[in-house]
Amino acid sequence: MKSRIALRLKTQALLDDTDDFINSTEKMLDDFKKDDEKWEREGRKLGFKFWD
């Protein structure tokens, strides 16, 4: 019984870590997207043409 409880706690801890990793990765990707959009806007103001 103890081993099942320990396994369940380890599994839950791994799931929590995985959720945290996914959330931080999604935030990082969102930040990259916002930075790309910002630099594209700034570049267009200076006359650069992106993806055209």
C-alpha positions as CSV (number, residue, x, y, z in Angstrom):
1,M,0.0,0.0,0.0
2,K,2.8,2.4,0.8
3,S,4.5,1.9,-2.5
4,R,1.2,2.7,-4.3
5,I,0.8,5.9,-2.4
6,A,4.5,6.8,-3.1
7,L,4.0,6.0,-6.8
8,R,0.9,8.2,-6.9
9,L,2.6,11.1,-5.2
10,K,5.6,10.8,-7.6
11,T,3.2,10.7,-10.6
12,Q,1.3,13.7,-9.4
13,A,4.6,15.6,-8.8
14,L,5.7,14.7,-12.4
15,L,2.4,15.9,-13.8
16,D,2.6,19.1,-11.9
17,D,6.2,19.7,-13.2
18,T,5.0,18.9,-16.7
19,D,2.1,21.4,-16.4
20,D,4.5,24.1,-15.2
21,F,6.9,23.3,-18.1
22,I,4.1,23.6,-20.6
23,N,2.8,26.8,-19.1
24,S,6.3,28.4,-19.1
25,T,6.9,27.2,-22.7
26,E,3.6,28.7,-23.9
27,K,4.4,32.0,-22.2
28,M,7.8,32.0,-23.8
29,L,6.4,31.4,-27.2
30,D,3.8,34.1,-26.7
31,D,6.5,36.5,-25.7
32,F,8.5,35.6,-28.8
33,K,5.5,36.2,-31.0
34,K,4.9,39.6,-29.3
35,D,8.5,40.6,-29.8
36,D,8.4,39.5,-33.4
37,E,5.3,41.6,-34.0
38,K,6.9,44.6,-32.2
39,W,10.1,44.4,-34.3
40,E,8.2,43.9,-37.5
41,R,6.1,47.1,-36.7
42,E,9.3,49.0,-35.8
43,G,11.0,47.8,-39.0
44,R,8.1,48.8,-41.2
45,K,8.2,52.3,-39.7
46,L,11.8,52.4,-40.9
47,G,10.9,51.2,-44.3
48,F,11.8,47.5,-44.1
49,K,9.5,45.1,-45.8
50,F,9.0,41.8,-44.1
51,W,7.5,38.6,-45.7
52,D,6.4,40.6,-48.8
